Amino acid sequence: VDATSGKITEPGRGPASAGPPPVVESIDYNPPRGTRDFPPDEMRLRSWLFQQFREVSRLFAFEEVDFPVLESEALFVRKAGEEITQQLYNFEDKGGRRVSLRPELTPSLARLVLQKGKALPLPVKWFAIGQCWRYERMTRGRRREHYQWNMDILGIPGVEAEVELLSAIVTFFKKVGISSNDVGIKISSRKVLQSLLERFEVPPGSFAAVCVVVDKVEKITRKEVEEELLKLGVLKDAADGILNALSVRSLTELEGLLGTESEAVRDLKQLFSLANGYGFADWLVFDASVVRGLAYYTGTVFEGFDKEGKLRAICGGGRYDRLLSTFGGEDTPACGFGFGDAVIVELLKDRGLLPSLQQEIDFIVFPLEEVLRPQAGLVTTKLREAGCVVELILESKKMKWAFKHAERLQAKQLVLLGSSEWERGCVRVKNLSSREEEDISIDELITKANTSKE
Ligand SMILES: OCc1cccc(Br)n1
């Protein structure tokens, strides 16, 4: 800023003799509110977590897909009062289009399936890992972004699809060291609610909105739930009947309530029986109070929970047989789940299951004289071609610095290039754990490196 005029000059645009460019207004080094940076330690954990997601998805023969983080707002505008649609990170772009950062991945997946149309053979088994956004009033101090792993099966009307998805979730938990003592998966079906609404002659058009309200039953008071239900045309006796029904504790009890012909009971019995066949039924708990908060679920719904009851839902999902038709497509049976990157990390921390992840350096290459830097580059290239992780020291340093650097990086071996060794066609290799050192030829060094990588 010019001292006299107070004018802010563009950096680097001042008169030649003006000296260094003025500092622009101070930049906040923190990321935007509710968002996270991933410095190396955090990024190693995130990469590890996503690797587990990907390995499970691959085992289940799912193909990875991705979509833009920015979508048409229309994809997410729904009238059922969901929190997720009331917190859209939406805006009008410079072309006057109403757009939104995606709050979830399922609508994008539905859009892509519809875009592919009949050219896409069913069943579709796709997975995605994507950052999702919400504009949460920061009064609640919660995050505005998280990464979600989704797996979805489209084209299978029966609970065989849900059982595959549940098996994938259990496979993930077991893969990261979590057992059915730590975590369970609550299972129910929205067909329970549907039967009750029909019994109480509640207008079917309010089904989604009723589910969204009932999903809040553990977050707001029963009286508030009843008031919100009343606004949806659900009278007191119907509200009582619905809320009481959600506390049934077994499929037998549910059958007593809904009758032996109930689709909900049939689906859930088949689901538990299949899960028993797969060998993971011990992870599942029937819980009629599970409805989940997304408007588009139509059948089975489920959520992973920690048995200590300290954490929010670890993951959640369900059947959404009507979503594609609400986007103008043909009715396509579909089910899927979302698995966030936050609660699972809290659970792993609580259980002491976080992996210790360090950068792994095989070699540090250090030319003792700058004149040998080209040779150091050759050795480095050959080691990398053998698949070794190599850090080449890029500046002229003292030996003491190189040793400290190697120890800080926990490198396995230090390769020193000195003129006397080089004249004999050798380099000096120090093993940094055994402290042994030897002069060996480049060829021998590369042969050993190749062998170690086989
Ligand atoms: O699960 C609801 C949600 C959606 C987007 C971003 C975040 Br953080 N949480």
The ligand as a Gaussian input file, in Angstrom:
#p B3LYP/6-31G(d) Opt

LIG

0 1
 O      -24.220000     -37.160000       5.942000
 C      -24.691000     -35.895000       5.689000
 C      -23.600000     -35.085000       5.063000
 C      -23.692000     -34.706000       3.721000
 C      -22.690000     -33.931000       3.183000
 C      -21.636000     -33.547000       3.964000
 C      -21.609000     -33.972000       5.275000
 Br     -20.175000     -33.471000       6.398000
 N      -22.569000     -34.731000       5.830000

